Amino acid sequence: MNNNNNNYVNIRPVAFYYNAEMYKFIIYEHNNNKSGIYIWNNLITNECYVGSSLSLTQRLKKYFSFNNLSKALLRNKSRIHNALLKYGYSNFSLYILEYC
């Protein structure tokens, strides 16, 4: 338990990208051929979306595809897809919590 009396755990990601749009290609390069756990953090609402993938680059490429997000929303109601379309990638940071 930390000393600041809140319920948050100090998370230390293995990688952090403050502006997902600005660092998109670096994100692809750094996470190529890796599996892991990630968090998208909405910088406006402070909502977090946690996910995992056996292929981080392939999963993240799907997130960065406007067409893919739009088509996915027709099939199901994904909160992260909706938020990325609404707020834009520059309003999200991406944490890679762990490589598996």
C-alpha positions in Angstrom: 0.0 0.0 0.0 1.3 3.4 -0.8 1.6 6.4 1.6 -0.7 8.8 -0.2 -3.9 7.2 1.1 -5.5 6.6 -2.3 -6.6 3.3 -3.9 -4.3 3.5 -6.9 -1.4 1.2 -7.3 1.8 2.6 -8.7 2.1 1.0 -12.1 5.5 1.0 -13.8 5.0 0.3 -17.5 7.8 -1.2 -19.6 6.9 1.4 -22.3 4.9 4.7 -22.4 3.8 6.9 -25.3 2.2 10.1 -24.2 0.6 11.0 -27.5 -0.4 7.9 -29.4 -0.9 9.7 -32.7 2.5 11.3 -32.7 4.4 8.1 -31.8 2.3 5.7 -33.9 5.2 4.4 -36.0 7.6 4.2 -33.1 4.9 2.2 -31.2 4.8 -0.3 -34.1 8.6 -0.6 -34.2 9.1 -1.0 -30.5 6.4 -3.6 -30.1 7.0 -5.6 -33.3 6.9 -9.4 -32.7 5.9 -9.0 -29.0 2.9 -10.0 -27.0 1.8 -8.2 -24.0 -0.7 -6.2 -21.9 -1.5 -2.6 -22.7 -3.6 0.3 -21.5 -5.1 3.1 -23.5 -5.6 6.2 -21.3 -8.0 8.9 -22.5 -6.2 12.2 -21.6 -9.5 14.1 -21.6 -11.8 11.8 -19.6 -9.0 9.9 -17.8 -10.8 6.6 -18.6 -8.6 3.6 -19.1 -9.0 0.6 -21.5 -7.0 -2.5 -20.8 -6.2 -5.2 -23.3 -3.8 -7.8 -24.3 -2.6 -9.4 -27.5 -0.3 -12.1 -28.8 0.8 -9.7 -31.5 0.9 -6.1 -30.2 1.8 -4.5 -33.5 -1.1 -6.2 -35.3 -3.6 -5.3 -32.6 -2.4 -1.7 -32.4 -2.5 -1.4 -36.2 -6.2 -2.3 -36.0 -6.7 0.4 -33.3 -5.0 3.0 -35.5 -7.2 2.1 -38.5 -10.2 4.5 -38.8 -11.9 2.1 -41.2 -11.4 -0.9 -38.9 -12.8 1.0 -35.9 -15.8 2.1 -37.8 -16.5 -1.4 -39.1 -16.0 -2.9 -35.7 -18.6 -0.5 -34.2 -21.2 -1.8 -36.6 -20.6 -5.3 -35.2 -20.4 -4.5 -31.5 -20.4 -1.6 -29.0 -16.7 -1.3 -28.1 -16.0 1.5 -25.7 -12.4 1.9 -26.8 -13.3 2.0 -30.5 -15.9 4.6 -29.8 -13.6 6.7 -27.6 -10.7 6.6 -30.2 -13.1 7.8 -32.9 -14.7 10.5 -30.7 -11.5 12.0 -29.1 -8.8 11.2 -31.6 -5.5 9.4 -31.1 -3.7 12.5 -30.0 -5.9 12.5 -26.9 -4.7 9.1 -25.8 -1.6 7.8 -24.2 -0.5 4.2 -24.5 1.1 2.2 -21.7 2.7 -1.2 -22.4 2.4 -2.9 -18.9 4.2 -6.1 -19.6 5.6 -8.1 -22.4 4.7 -11.8 -22.3 
